[in-house]
Amino acid sequence: MPKKLFAPDYIFEASWEVCNKVGGIYTVLSTRAKTLQDRMPDKVIFIGPDFWTDSKNPLFKESKSLLSAWRKQAQTEGLTIRVGRWMIPGEPIAVLVDFHPFFEQKDEIYAWAWDNYQVDSLHAYGDYDEASMFSYAAGKVVESYYHFFGLTARDKVIYQAHEWMTCLGALYLQKACPRIATIFTTHATSIGRSIAGNQKPLYDYLNGYNGDQMAAELNMQSKHSIEKQTAHYVDCFTTVSDITDRECAQLLEKPADVVLMNGFENDFVPTQGKEFDTARKKARKKLLTVANALMGTNLKDDTVIVSIGGRYEYKNKGIDMFVDAMNRLRHDARLNKTVLAFVLVPAWVKEPRTDLQRKLTAKNGESLPCGDPRITHNLHHPDTDMVLGQMNWLGMHNHPFDPVKLIFVPCYLDGKDGIFNMHYYDLLIGMDLCVYPSYYEPWGYTPLESVAFHVPCVTTDLAGFGLWTNTLNREEDHIRDGVRVVHRTDNNFDRAADDICDAVLSFTQMDATEVAQTRKNAAHVAEQALWKHFIKYYDQAYDFALRKAMARK
């Protein structure tokens, strides 16, 4: 008979990305919030940094009445906080804290961290100080709440810290409020990301790396130290995939106690039927209109539209491999359809191209010239841009006779970019296929978002999502399954690029019935990753942490 799991009465979660949309952790927290809020209304409190003291945060709705008595008490304790609702599904309580006053105590705080946990802050630089002061402030916020509302050992309280930026708060609470159960989640180890980002082979030599040694070599001592010490001292150490767990065991010398795979909610996907079909047609029309205006072509709706999206991490996100694979497909004699490929990756964008804007707004029949047929916006330094540089090297210039045409969209698709003026998701639904050939990807929300919109995708087994997909009961690893997982290592670039080329080629050769079934298979994969399935891993982590805290004297 399985043991009964301890469930928390209160959950506090601290992250740099609470009410601050800057990366994938925002998606983790914001999509999971409703599941927790439905379970324990207003007993789930998110803590984030307050960057918006002089302007309005569109993701945060402040309330003067919510927890007003505690807010006044916190003010007397030196905590400047704002309390309100995070404007996401479920609208959980969010507390934004101004961490800047703690800079005056920085040296004392770092000395305390060394004395109690051997955290090395001597080599701190860049964003380390800012993140640490926020983390410490978040811990003080939870301590204040705990005492003001008279919580005791009978109240099962969880504090979950996300990434190294919130580690210090978890360590502080272990001393200040030892009955609070602490969880630390690393979504990607700082040293692992640094190894990969510095073009060092991470996977083939993983067992030979020493985290402390590499941190010294890469000038990452302080971030690595706070992350490693927190992993060892918290009640429950977690990460987001099996591949990152192996990284933690080697580089932090501590495997995860529980692996928390990242789920999502599909409430941002249009309902199947007329609403979905209308959104898809609108997206395809916009993509083709912009492409035709840019290149002077007349691509029709039967064009196969492919894309890659995400952060501009050229190797880690596999952007280099995507461009290379599209070039291989361009020269493949078996291809008998036109493929339109987009690189939807924000770069150092300067402005939308005025010549393209004029052409998009020109009256019917008016012919206007347009410059470079490969990019939609001007860059500050196009001569050093990696996408354009690789396209130049490969001779990819979107000639009329090219069966594969590649367009770089180097801006945030926030609905006001000046060319598409549509949000990323509103364009994603129009794709036929997405490709995310990641080299370093602890989880991978972009392929998960793709299949949520019924768009089949290609990913790799170096992405947590790809590894998880391989555990599903699938007849074969083929694009027909909805997700094709390409095997990738440190040294098989050519083979992986060929596999991606073949996967896209296979998709172009499908008939309408096969495409429809492939899209259904993609949606089925997405359904299995909903939070209602993955929240069980959090329940295990809560139980693990609470038992450790209960045993603490």
N, C-alpha and C positions, 0 to 999 in steps of 0.2 A: 504494500500500500504506500503510495507516494506521500512524502511528508507535507504537512500544511505549511504554506509559505507565509512568512510575516509580511504584512502590507503596511506601507507608511501612512501616517495620519497627516503629515505635511511633507511637501517636497519643495526645496529651493534649488533652482538651477541658475548657475552663473555662466555667462558667456559674453565675449566681446561682440557677439552678433545678435544679442537680444535687442529688438527694435533698431537694428543696424544691419542692413542687408548688404553684406560684402562678400559672402562666400557660401560654400555648401553647408556649413553648420547652421546657417539661417534656415535652410530647407529642413534639416533634421528637426530642429526645435519647433519651427512654426507649423509643420505638418503633424507632429506628434502631440502638440499642445491640446488639441480638441479631445483626443482620446483620454488624456489625463484629466482635463477639466470636466469631462462628462462623468468620470469616476468619482472625483473628489472636488466638487465645485469650490473655487476660490481657496483651496488649500494647496494649490500649485502656484508658486510665485517665482517669476523669472526676474533676474537681476542683470542689468546691463549698464554700460557707461553712458553718462549724460553728456553728449556732444552738442546738444541743441538748446543751450541756455538762452541764446539770443535769437532763436528762430524756431519755427514750428516743425516738429518731427511728424511727418505724414503717417508714420507707423505706430504712433503713440498718442493716446487720448488721455490727457491728464484729468484727474478727478480731485477736487478739493475736499470732498466728503469721505472718500474711500480711505479707511485706516487713518483718519485725520489725527486722532489723539496720539497714536504711535508716531506719526510723522513729526508732530510738535516735540515729543520726547526725544526723538532721534536728533532733532536740531540742537537740543541742549547738550547732546553728547558729541557734538562736532560733526554730525553727519548731515550733509545737504542732499536731500533726496526729493524726487518727485514720484508720486504714486498715481497709477492710472491703469489703463487697459492697453494691451498689445493688440493692435487692430488686425488680427488674423482670425481664422475660424476658431470658435470657442472663446475668444476675447479674454484670455487669462489675465490675472493681475501681473503688472510689470512694475518694477521699482528701478528707476534710473538714478544712479549716484554720481555726484561730482567728486572725482577722486583727486583732483588737483591739490587740495589742502594737505594731503598726506605726503607730498613731496618734501615738506619741511622736516618730516620724520624719517626720510628715506634711509639714512645711514643707520639709525637705531633699528629700523625694521629689518634691514639686511643683516645687521649683527645678530638680532634675535633669530632669524632664519638659520644662520650659521651655527649658533650656539645650540639650538634645539634639533636641527635636522641636517646639519652639514651642507646646507645649500650655498654654493659658491657664486656670489654676486660680484666678485672683484673684476671679472672680465665683461661686465655688462656694457652694452652699447645699443644704439638705435632705439627700437621700440621696447626694450626690456624694462626700463624704468616705468614707462607709461602703463604697460600691461600689469606690472607688479603692484603699482599703486592702486590700480582699479581692483585687482584681485583682493588685495588687503582690505580695501574699502568694502567690497562685497561681503567678505567675512565679517566685518564689523556690523554691517547691516543685518545679517542673519543673527548675530549675537544679540543685537539690540531688540529685534523682534522676539526672539526666544525668551528673553528675560521680561520684556514688557507684558507679554501675554501669559506669563507664568507657566510656561511649558516645563515639564518635568520628565523624569525617566519613564513615566507611564506613557508619554507621548512619543510615538515613533516618528522621528524626524530624519529626513534625508537631505544632504547637501551634495549636489552633483556639480562638479567642476569640469568644464569642457576646454581641452587644449591647455598647453603650458601657460597661456596667458591668465588662467584662473587658478593655477596650482597653489599659490601662496595663501589664498583665502581658505582652501581646504586644510592646509597645514595649521593655519592659525586656529581654526575651529576645533581641531583635535585637542588643542590645549585649552582654549577658552571655554568650549562647550563640549566636553568629552562624551556626553550622551548623544550628540548628533552623529549619525552614521554618515561617513564621507565616501563618495564615489568620485573617481577621477577617470575621465574618458579622453584618451588620445585618439584623435581622428587621423593623425599621421605624425609619427615621431619627428621632432625637429631635426635630429641628426640624420635620419633616413632620407628625409626630403632634401637635406643639404647634400648628402652623398650623391643622390640621383641628379640634383640640380647642378652639381659640379662635374658632370660627365664621367663620374666614376662608376664602374660596374657594380651595381648593388646586389644583384641576385646570385650570380655565379660565385661570388666571393663572400656572400653574407656570413657564412660560418667562420670566416677568417677575420672579420672586422671586430674591433673592440670599440665600444661606444665612446668611452672616455678618451681613448687615443685619437679617434677621428674628430671628436669635439675640439680637442686641442689643435689638431691640424687645420680644421676648417674655421677656427675662431668662433666656436659655438659653445664654449664651456658653460656659460651662465644659463642659457636656455636648456641645454642638455641636463645640467645639474638639477634645476628645479623640477624638470620633468621626471628624471630618474628617481630622485628622492621621494617625490610625491607618489610615484608608482609603487614604491616599496612601503610607504608609511600609511597610505589611506586604507580604509576598511575594505574597499573593493576597487580593484584596478580593472578597467575595461578598455576595449578597443572595438573597431567597427567591422573587421573582417579577419578571416583566417590568415590571409597573406600579411596583414599588418601585425597580427599576433606573433608570427614568426620573427618579424622585425623587432618587436618589443622584447621577446625572449632573448634575442642576441644582443641588441644595442642598449637596452635598458636593464638587461639581466633580470627581467621579471616578466613571465608570461601573464597574459590577462587572466583574471579570475572568471570573467564572463565575457563572451564576445557579443556585442550589441549591434546586430546588423541593422542597417538603416532602411526603414520603411518610408512610406509616404501616403498621402491621401489624394485621391483622384478627383476632388471636388473642383479643381481648376480645369478639368477636361469637359468640353461640351457634351451634353447628353446625346447618346446614339440616336440617329434618325435625322430628321430635317435640320435640327440645330447643328449637329456635327457636320453634315454634308455641306451646309451653307458656309460654315467656317472654313472648311477645307477648300472649297472652291474659291473663296475670297483670298485665301493665302496663296494658292497657286497662281491666281490671276496677278496678284501683286508681284510675286517672284518672277514670273515670266515677263511682265510689263517692264520691270526695272532691267532685267537681263537684256531684253530686246532693245530697249533704249540705249543701254550702255554699249552694246556690241553691234548695233545696227543689223540685228538678225530678225527672223520671224519664226521663233520657236513656238511650236503648238503645244496643246495640253497633253499630247502623248509623249512629250519629253520626260525622261526619267530624272527626277530632281533628287540630288544627294547632298548631304551637308555634314559638317563637323562643327561643334560649338564648345564653348568653355573658356577658361582662362588662357591667356597667351603664355603658356609654358610649352615652349616649342617641342622639346623632346618628351617631357613628362606626359603631356596630353596626346602625344603621337601626331601632332600637326605635320611634322616633317614626313612621317610615314603616309599620312593621308594624301599629301600633295604628290609624293612619289608614286603611290598606288594609282592615283588618277592619271598620271603621266603614262604609266604602264598600260592602263586601260585604253588610253588615247592611241597607242600603237598596236593594240590587239586586233588582229584581223577578224576575230570571231564576233566582234561587236557590230551589231546591225541597227542600233538605235542611237539617238542623240542623248547624251548625258550632260546635264547641267549641274555642276558641283559648286557649293558655297562653303567658304571658310568664314563662319560667323564668330569671330574672335576679336574682342576689343583690343586695339593697339593704341599708340599715342596719336590719336586722331586730332586733326586740326579743325576741319570743317567739312560739311557736305560739299560735293563738287557742284559748282554753279552751272557748268555746262550740262551736267546730267539733270539738274533740276529744271533748267530751261527746256530740255528735250522732253522731260516727263510732263510738262505743262503746255507743250506746244499744241497748236490746233491741228486737227486732222489734215493730213496732206502736207504739212509744213516740215521740210527736211532741214535738220540742224546738225552740224558736226558735233562729235563727241570725242574726247581724247582717249586716254588709256582704257582699253576695253576690259580691264581686269580688276578694277578697284572702284568702289562707289564713293569713297570719301578721300579727301586729301590728308596726308600724314605730315607730321612735323619733319621727320627725317626718312623719307621714302627710300633713299639710297642705302640705308643700313637696315631696312626692314627684312626680316628673315623669310616671310612668305614670298614677297616680291623677289627677293634675292634667289630663292630656290626656283621660282618660276622662270626667272631669267636664265639661270644655269641650265634648266631642262628645256628651254626654248618654248615655254608655254605662253603663247601670246593671243589665244582665242581667235585664230584665223577662221574665216568662214568655212574652210574645209575640215577643221578639227571636229571629230565626232564627240570629244569631251571638252567642255568649256568650263574653266574654273574662275570664279569671281570671289574676290576678297572683300568682305564687309567688316571693316576694322573698327566698329563702334558698338556701344551698348544699344541694344534694341529695346528702348524704353518707351517707344511710342512717339518720340519727338527727335528722331535722329536727322530729319531733313530730307531723307530719301524714301525709306519705307514707311516711316511714321506708324509702325505697328510694333507691338510687343513681341518678344522672342517666342513665347508660347503660341501667339496668334499666327506666326509664320511656320513654326515647327509642325503644326498640324497639316501643312500643305506638302511636306516632304514625302517622297516615296521610300527613301531609305536613309538612315543615318550611320555614320562610321565614327567610332571613338577608339582608335588603336593605342590606348594608353600604355605608357611604360611605367609610370608611377601613379597609381590611383587607388588609395586605400579602400574606397567604396566605388563611387561613380554614379552620381545622380543623373548626369546627362543621358546615358543609355536608358536608365529607368524612366526618365521623363519621355524619352522617345517612344518606348513601347506603350506607355500610358496613353499616348495619342494614336495608338494603333499603327505606329511607324516601325517596321522591323529595323534592326540595327546590327552592326558588327562591333564587337568589343574584343578584349583580350583576356587571357587568364592571368595577367598581372594586375587586373582590376578586381576589387572585391566583388563587385556585381557580377563580373564574368565568372569568377570562381563559384559564386552561389548558383548561378544559372546552370553550371555544369553538374550540380547536385540534383537538379530536377530530373524527373523521369521523362527523358526525351528519346525518341527513336534514333536520332542521329544528330550530329552537330552540323547542321546545314542551315542556310538562310531561310529555308522553308519552315524551320522551327520558330521563326520570329526573332531569334537571336542567334547569331553565328559567333562563337567564341574562338578567336584565332590564338594559337599558341605563340607566345612571344618570350624571348630570353634576352640576355645582354648581347648576344652575338648572332641572332638570326634575322636581321633587318630585311634582307632580300627575300627570304622565304615568307616572312609575315606579310610583306608588301604584296607578294604574289598571291597569297591566300586572300587578302582583301580585294585585290583586283578580280580574282576568280569569283568571290562572293557577290560582288556588284554585277559582274558579267552574268552570273547565274540568275540573278534577280531580273535583269533586263530581258532574259530569254523566257520568262514565265508568261503564260497566258493570263487572261483576266480572272479566270476561276482560281488559278494557283496564287495569284497576287492577293485575292480576297481572303483565301484561307491563310496565307502567310500573315496578313494583317490581323486576323482573328487569333492566330497563335501568339503574335506579339502581345496583344491585349491580355491574353490568358497568363502570360509570364508576369505582366504588370500586376494583375489581380492577386497573384500569390505573394507579392511584396507589400501589400497594404499593411498599415499599422495594426489592424485587428489580428494579423497573423504574427507580426514581429514584436508586439508589445510584451509577449511572454518572456523575452530575453531580459527586458527591464525588470519584470517581476522577479526573475531569478537574481538579478543584481541587487535589487532592494532587499531581498531576503538575506543574501550573503552579507551585505553591509550591516544590516540591522543586528544580525547575530553577533558579528564581531564587536559592534558598539555595546551590545548588552553584556558582553563578556569583559569589557574594559573596566578596570577599577578606577 
